[in-house]
Amino acid sequence: MIKVRIKFKRGEELRFLSHLDQHRMFTRALRRADLPISFSHGFNPHPIISFANALSVGMTSDSEYVDIGLDLDSDEEINLKQLHKTLQSVLPKGIKISKVEILPEGAKSLTRIIEYADYDITCTDLHVTDIDSFNDQLNDFVNQEVIEIESVNKKGKKKVRNIRPAFETIEAIKQQKDVILFHIRMIPVENSLLSPEKVILTFLGQINYYGNKLNITSHRKDLVINEDL
Amino acid sequence: MKLNNFKNEVNQILSKVKKPITYTGNEVNSIHKELTEDTIRFALAFPDIYEVGMSHIGTKILYGLLNSYEDIWAERVFAPWQDMEELMIEKGIPLYALESMDPIKNFDFIGFSLQYEMSYTNLLNMLKLSHIALQSKDRLESDPIIIAGGPCTYNPEPLADFIDIFVIGESEEVLPELMDAYREWKKSGLSRQDFLKRAAQIEGIYVPQFYNVEYNGNGTIKSFTPTVVQAKPIIKKRFIKDLNNTYYPENLIVSYTQTVHDRLSFEIFRGCPHGCRFCQAGQIYKPVREKSLNRIMDNIDLLLKNTGYEEVSLASLSSGDYSNIETLISNLMQKYEDKKIGVSLPSLRIDSLSIDMLKEMEKVKRSSITLAPEAGTQRLRDVINKNVKEEDLLNTVSLAFNEGWGRIKLYFMTGLPTETDKDIEGIAQIAQKVVDEYFKIPKENRNKNIQVIVSTSCFVPKPFTPFQWVGQINTEEFNRRQSYLKSLIKNRRIKYNWHESTLSYLEAVFARGDRRLGKVLQRAFELGCRFDSWSDCFEPEKWEQAFKDCEINSDFYALRQRDASEILPWDFIDIGVTKDFLRLEWEKALLGITSTNCKIGCEQCGIIEFTKDNLIKNSLCLNKDLKNYDQSQN
């Protein structure tokens, strides 16, 4: 089996895909491309395809990764340019492939090599009078060693967790009246990325921001992977 | 021409609803066209949510068919779920089609698919959300023509006030004819009324406003007469004579979200050779017509390539009856084994052959097996002409247990004509015997877990069946029989589910209703009824209120035993099967005499006479004349 790593962008058209939808969509695209898909062994064989990280429903992204397995004996059988073209032709508008590469044998799985991810979070209807003092408040927030939030799991059990290790930096920029853009860098904790929106909302809660109902749109600007991790 | 769409407005509310992806369109293989002055815009409307509507084969056929004409752009529209509806109203967004996101009010046609009676309030809601007058008589010259088709239109009368044009029967041929008439009319500059009159002349088209109904003192129909010369006194259903040479899509929209049937459903034949007496589909889709093995294999291959589906399901009313079913399945299995594409059959009858096929298809998965004996005793199964013996059922079950299946689902109906408590007891007994079969299988062969799930639905008498004259039993009696059955089932390995009888009662009202029910429907809708077939949305008190407000006695429609001489609301439709045949079948039912299936013998239902000018190809019908014709043609 040869593993191929695909880097792609997800645009406006498909921002409401769930992770499962996206998985299904890619699997069917591979079938339409008539590629020799590798299947898992076992009772219920399914195509070998794995994403770096689930992109939340509603988010767009410039940097997503997926690894697929192809049933070929050697990578010489693959023409990367052709593969790039074929894949793009079977994918819907809203998915744009930026890079296709062949993985060396024994490459680590995508979920284990995420270094960090950068997001642009745009909040409309967020009223900020002085952006500098707002950023000071943000700095105070970031400088805390522990930021605990309470979450309720599926069984209804309450759980307290520290979200501070899940992000590195946040910065706020006033774009226009009542529109604030946050740059935020998230770091994986136990191989998974926390939702950046959760961090912003926690911050707004801490500074007792009670405004209108916020309108948030999020974009993953970069997802950086590092084989040496 | 410019699109006048609501893309921006919609985008702003989508993040607030539960299933945003079902309101955005842009799926793989969805069709987008350039608009010109001549484009005929057609909204294929399904009065239920996206996930349900996108599983319907008929809509997919028509989407492909209509879009195959250069000057027609067919798009889709579904009923928005309540959260979306609220936001659309709040933001002033009218109901829009998924492809262009244009309001469907600007379209030439809105065509509703009517699959079940309890979707009628959704139809009204979709008209309202589109800002189109509910009643046909209140519509403007510029409004779209509202048409409807599908199995429910075999009794279109309850919707007579709301629909401009009904298509009776299979629409692959009649819709293009209607489009031709529309192109001509558009050039003519004549009025909407003129178009409707022109349409009424096409075979299979019914325009309800051109008919007048008079009633007797007892509420039954006295007369049903056309009011304009163009309207035909009898509407003959349309049917396709040769499925092999009829349009079927080679490409299908692949949804992003998981739909109810998230696979390639491929129609292998139309009609059903069995004459179960409660079943409407068995009568209205006659004659039985098959597609050839080659056509099926080729078409499926194209569809799989174009969609990327990982499962193909062979759809029909009774797929095990396809002449070459075994060859078809093994060919498919062989061809797609490497690609790990699964094959499934949605509707199987009970016999050992089926188990062998299932074994082949579900090489690894051993999910559940569903069997539908429908009634608890042989006597009642003879009444309904469900030619399945208990022995066959137990043999099948035993084979299945031996092959490692552990979950068996058994479907029954309660309230069938002549049913007594003995028949209810029979249901419990069959369930117990199924459990007993399990314990006869050696431990090492059988599944560790066994569960028998008994489900009962409530019998609803339907038009164009031998039971069309029968009164339904009332809801109290349904509930009593359900409780009785519940009390008889004590084995913890048997689980019992039953249907809400109030919903089946309403279904019986509208299935056999007349046009006076239109105002009840509208009233119920105004009171807030929507998604009535969804149990958590169904509000029976509102329906009760609606009947009261309109001073209409619902029992008249559901519970009353109708006289043989009575003019039934749907008598003006000719489905090919004669009323005399249905009556004879009813009399045989009462005597417990069964009828044979079309593959073995001919019961002279009338369909041969009906189709003689349009000789059918590849029919399963065993009528001599037809077979002879068929052979001379091949």
Interface residues (C-beta under 8 A of the other chain):
Chain A: E12 E13 L14 F16 L17 S18 L20 D21 R24 M25 T27 R28 A29 L30 R31 R32 D34 I37 F39 F43 N44 P45 V57 G58 V90 P92 K93 G94 N215 I216 T217
Chain B: N11 Q12 L14 S15 P20 I21 T24 N26 E27 V28 V254 Y256 T257 Q258 L304 K305 N306 T307 G308 Y309 E310 K339 K340 V364 K365
